[in-house]
Amino acid sequence: MPDVLITGAAGNLGGLLARHLLGSDLQMRLMFHRRPLPDDLRLDPRVDACQADLQIPATLDRACQGVGCVVHFAGVLFEPRPERFLPLTNTTYTRNLIEAALRAGVRRFILISFPHVEGPTTPEQPASDRMDADPVSVHARTRLAAERALFAACQGSRTEPVVLRTGTVYGRGVLMIDAARWLLGRRLLGVWPRPTWYHWLAVPDFLSSVEAAIRRPALHGVIGLGDERPLPLQTFLDRAADHWGLPRPWRAPAPFFFLAAGLVELYASLFHTAAPLTRDFIRIGMVPHVVDTRRMRAELLPRLAYPTLDEGLRLL
């Protein structure tokens, strides 16, 4: 029987976790919706591929049956006007999966989240496990609602609820980092000038932390994931550009990015295309986020392979 169900396994971070776990003794069930799994995952004998739809609960019962742990990544990105669909995809769909996991008696449900759900945080006042914030972006509000739904549903059950509020993951193969490099090479990447604290985490340390959360005998609650040295977004992008030998991102006033995102959304709405930039994406991107990583160090990953960007630059 599978040890773990990974949703969004045909996507970016879900696929990276699946490939990471191929080198372990864990048996995986990988859930996908429309986009099929890549052949290297689909054809592996340790993988049970499972097509399911988060809006159809009956398909989720089979996905959760016999599974020890669920790791939930799945979501919708790059669509215009996310305020129209994120309450459904981030919250209602997650609730559907939680209910299926409870019916199946899953031991642990791990929700991959982000510290933006607590609103702006800094090195002096890092994100912890607060559930009472009122974040500015729809992405963060709907993910916080999913967190609340998880803890409420698991109360009194045998299922352990775990939320991993993850800083910004970087490394080769991470969609946002690869996109930044592509844009920098064409002088298309800009950033607002005001320093914005981000808590970074190298992709190998992220994957090792999630694996530890799957394996640990007992785990419950909110755990923040991040490295040992938060850096402003602007500093990270400048150092990445220097490492790649590319021009640093240009600076522009914050309203420029909202205008550009609005135009991208308008075009995507009119011509039914993807929207790689939305106003809500800019809104959440401007929120400084730093996490308290003491539980991560104590319970998941005492030593990081890449404790700061100094070591992690070679992953870019």
N, C-alpha and C positions, 0 to 999 in steps of 0.2 A: 504494500500500500504506500502511496506517496507520503513523504514526510512534510512536504510544503507545497502549497498552491501559490503561484505567482501570477497576479493579474497584470495586464498590460505587458505581457512577455514579448509581444511583437514590437513594442515601443523601445524607447531609448534606455532609460535606467533599468526598466524591468528586464530587457534583453541582456544588459550588462551583468545584472545579478545572476540571471540564469546561466550565462557562460561562466561566471565565476564559480558557481556551485557545481558545474560539470566536473570540476577537479576535486570534488569532495565525495563523501559517501552518502550524501542526501539524495533521496529519490524525489523527483519533481513532477508536479502536474503544472503545465504551463497553459494559461488561459489566454485565448485571443478572441477577437470579435470578427471583423471583416478582413483586416490585413493578416495574411497567413504568417506563421512562424518561419523564420529563415531556415534553410535546409540543415545547417549545422546543428540547430536545436531540434527541429522536427524529426530528423532521422536518428537522433541519438537514442540508444536502447534504454537509457536511464530516464528518458522523458516521456511522460504521458501527455500528449497534446489534447487540449479540450477546447472546443469552440463553444462559447456561451455569450449571452447578451445580458448586460447588467440591468436592462429595463424589463427583462422577462424572468421573474423569479424561478420559474420551473427549470430553466436551463442552469441556474446557479446551484440547485440542489445536487445535481450530478457532479458539478465541479467541486463542491465541498465535501462530497461523500468520502469518508475514510481518511481525510487529510488531518494531519496533526497541527499544522500552522498555516495561516493565510497571510501573505504579504501583499498589500493592496497598493498598486501604483496607478491603475488605469484612470485615465481622464481624457478630456478634450482640450486641445490647444489650437491656436492659429485659426480661429474662426472669428468673424467680426461680431461685435456687440455681445461679448461674453455674458453680460448681465441677463441676456435672454435664456441662456442654456446652463450656466454654471450652477444655479440652484438645483437643477435636475441632475446634471452629471456629477458634480462634486458631492452633493448631499443625498439626494434621493437614491441614486444608484448605489452609493456606499451603504446606505441604510438597507437596501435590498440584499447586498452581499453579506452584511452583518447578520441579518435575520436568517439567511441560508446557512451561514456558519454556525449559528446557534442551534438551528434545527439538526445539523449534522454532528453536533457535539465537538466542534473543533477546540483544541486545547488553548490556542493563542491566536489572536487577531492583531496583526501589526499594520498600522496605518502610516504610510509615509506622508509626512506633513512638512511644514516649514515654520520658522520662528516669526514670520510676518504676522501670524495670527494674533500675536500679542501687541501689535503696533510697533512704533519705533522703539528700538532698544540700542544700547551703547555698551562699550566695555565697562563703564562704571555701573550701569544698570542693565545687565543682560537678561534675555528672555529666560524664563524658568518653566513653570508648569501652570501659569495662569490660564484660566478659562473664561474670564470675565471681561476681556478686552472688546473694543469696538473698532476693528481695523477699517482702513479707508477703502481698500480694494475689494471688489467682488470675489476675486480669487481667494483672498484671505478670509473674508466673512463666511463664504460657503465651506471652506475647509475647516474652519473653526466649528461650524455647525455639524460637520461630519465627525469631528473629534468628540463633541458633546454627545452626539447620537451613539457613538461607540461605547462610551463609558456608561451611559444610561442603560443601553440594551444589555450590557454584560453584567450589570449589577445583580448579584444573587445567582449567577450562572457559573458553570465550570470553566467558561472561556475567559482567559486573561487578556484584557485590553492593553495594548501597548501603542503609543504614538511616538514616532521618531521625528522630532522637529529638526530637520536637516538644514545646515547652512548650504551655501552655494557650492555644488560639487563641480570640480574641474579636472580636466585631463583629456587626453586624446580619446575620441569616440563619444564624448559628451556633446550633445547637439548644440547647446548654446556656445560652447567654447569653439567648436568647429565653425559655427556660423560667424563668430567674432573674427576668427582668422581670415575667413573668406572676405568679409566686409572690409577688414583692415587692408587687405591686399589690393582692394579697389578704391581705397580712400573714401569708403562709404560709412564708416563707423564713427559716430560722434557720441559725446557724453556731456551732461550738464557739468558746470564747473564746481558746484558746491560739493565738498567731500562727503561721501555717503558710506558709512561703515557697513561692510559686508563681513560675514564670518564664512571662511572658505574651508573646504574639505577635499583633499585629494581623492580621486575615485577609488583607488585600492583601499584606502582607509574607510571610505563609505561602505564599500562592499563587505569588508571584514566586520564592520560594526553590525550590519544587517544580519550577516551570517551568525554572529555571536548572539544577536537577539532571537534568532530562530532556535539556537541550540540551548541557550541557558535554561536550567531546570525550572526556575521560577522567575517571573518578570511581570511587572505591572506598572502602568502609569506613563507619564510623559518624560522622555529622555531627549536632551538636546545633543546634536552631533555637530562638531566643528573641530578645527585644528587649534594650535596653541597661540596663534597670532592673527587676530582679525586685521584686515586691511581695508582702507577705502576702495570702493569700486574703481575710482580713477587711477589709483596707484597700481592696482592689479592689472588693469588694461594697459597702462603705460609700460609696465615691466614685461607683460606678455608680448607687446609689440616689439620691444627692444630684443627680447629673446628670439623672436621670429625674424628679426631684421626688417621689420615693416614700419611704415609711418605710424606714429602715435595717433590715437583718436583725436579728432578736432573737438573743440568745445563750442557749445551753443547754449543760449538761455533755455531754461526749462520749458517755457511755453512753446518753443519751436518743436519739441519732441511730441507734445500733445497735438499740435497742428499736423505734424507728419503722420502720426498714428491715426488721426481722424480721417485723413485723406486715404490712407491704406484701407481703413475699414469701409469707407464709402465705395471705393473701387471694388473691394471684395464683395460687398453687398449687391452692387449693380451687376457685376459680371460673374458672380457665383464662384469666386476663387478663394484660396486660402488667404488668411490675414496674418502674415508673420509678425506684424506689429499692431497692437491695439492700445487704446488709451488706458485701459485697465492694466495692461502689462507695464506701461510707463509708470502708472500710479504705484503699483507694487514695487517696481524697480527702484523708485525713489525713497522707499522706506528703509532706513538703516536697520540692520538686524545683526545682533550679536547674541550668542547663546551661552548659558551656563553649562559647561561640559563636565561637571564633577561626577554626575551619575554615569556618563559615558566612560570616563576613565576608571571608575570603581567597578562597574558591572559588565562592560562590554569590551573595551579596548584600552588596557592600561598604557600601552606604548604605541605611538603612531609611527608608521613607516615614513610619513612625510609630515613632520610636525609643523612646518611653516612653508611658505611659498619658496623660500630659499632652496629647500630640498625638492619641492614639488615642481619647480620650473622645468625640469627635464622630462616631465610627463606631458608637456604641452607640444 
